Amino acid sequence: MFSGIIEEFATVKAITHDRENIDFTLTCSFVNELKIDQSVAHNGVCLTVVSITPPLGGGQEGSYTVTAMKETLDRTNLGLLKVGDKVNVERSMLMNGRLDGHIVQGHVDETARCTAIDDADGSRYFTFEYPENREMALRGYFTVDKGSVTVNGVSLTVCNPTSNTFQVAIIPYTFEHTNFCDIRVGTVVNIEFDILGKYIARLQQL
C-alpha cells in the first residue's frame, strides 16, 4: 500500500522487451536501499524489483529493474515511456508512519489525457479527461469534489469533477518535484480512483 506522496522521480535508463512483458531499468537516489521483491510504485503502478545493480565507484549510478506485464501495459502509460523519461516513484508505506496522502493501492484503473493547464497565480490547474463509461462509474470509477484521486502516483484533491473530467491544483513544490513538470496538453497519465468509493459502490450493488 502507498500514500501517494512521491519520494522523487526516477530516470528510465533502459527498456527491454521480453515477449509481452517490458523490463524497465531505472536509477534513483535510493537504489542502494532497495531489495529484490520489494514493491515500488512507478507513476502510481505497483511493480516488483527483480534485479539491482549497486552504485559503482567513480560516480557511476546504480540501477534497478522492474517488469510490467501486458495487463499493466494495457491499463497504464508505462508502455509510452522512453529512455530518459522521469517516473514518479514511491516505496510502500511504513505502517508506523503518517498517512499524509490517502490510501493508494498502486493498482492503476485507467489512463486519462491532460486537456488543459491553467495558471492559478503561482500554482496551476490541470484538467484531465478519461473515457465516459456509466457501467464503470456504477462500480466506483469516478471522482467527487474535494475527494481524492491519484495521478501518476501523486495523491491529489479533486476540483470541479464532471462525469468524465476533473481538475487538480498543483502547487510549485509538487510541480518541481514530480513529473507534473513534464505534463503538457495531450499527455497521457495514470489514474487510480479512490478505493473507498469503489467499496461503497459495490455495497450499493449488493
Buried (B, 14 or more C-beta within 10 A) or exposed (E): BBBBBBBBBBBBBEBEEEEEEBBBBBBBEBBEEBEEEBBBBBBBBBBEBEEBBEBEEEEEBBBBBBBBEEEBBEBBBBBEBEEEBBBBBBBBBEEEEEBEBBBBBBBBBBBBBBBEBEEEEEBBBBBBBBEEBEEBBEBBBBBEEEBBBBBBBBBBBBBEBEEBBBBBBBEEEBBEBBBBEEBEEEBBBBBBBBBEBBEEBEEEEE
